[in-house]
Amino acid sequence: MQRTALTAVAIAALTVTACKDETISGFADRKDNWVLQELDREPFDAVATISFPEPGRIFGQAPCNRYSSEQKAPYPWFEIGPVAATRMACDALPLEQAFFDALGQMRQIEVLDDTLIMSNDAGRQMVFRVQN
């Protein structure tokens, strides 16, 4: 009987742990909208945003199009799935491509007050700030 009770407790603990969002959306305020300030230590000359309103999901506005993706790695790691985006054209498409290319290469993420920093081992970096 004792073994059955221990098994039930272990299963319950695993279930609770499995329900916790360990991606960035479980650590950053889900209401925050982050605006890209710098890409590879240079000012970003267009508006691009990212938010984490649902467990394991990211949403945002690239310079031309809205986008979403899955966030697949536990914090502080960052790995996104395929990006789904609208397909509108605008003059900022080269900046949008640079944004999506960089976003797909990021592997770590850190939230420090109103600043969110993404980076990778190759030295690339994206710096976002909370939109006020």
Secondary structure by P-SEA (a helix, b strand, c coil): caaaaaaaaaaaaaaaaaaccccccccccccbbbbbccccccccccccccccccccccccccccccccccccccccbbbbcbbbbbbccccaaaaaaaaaaaaaaccbbbbcccbbbbbcccccbbbbcccc
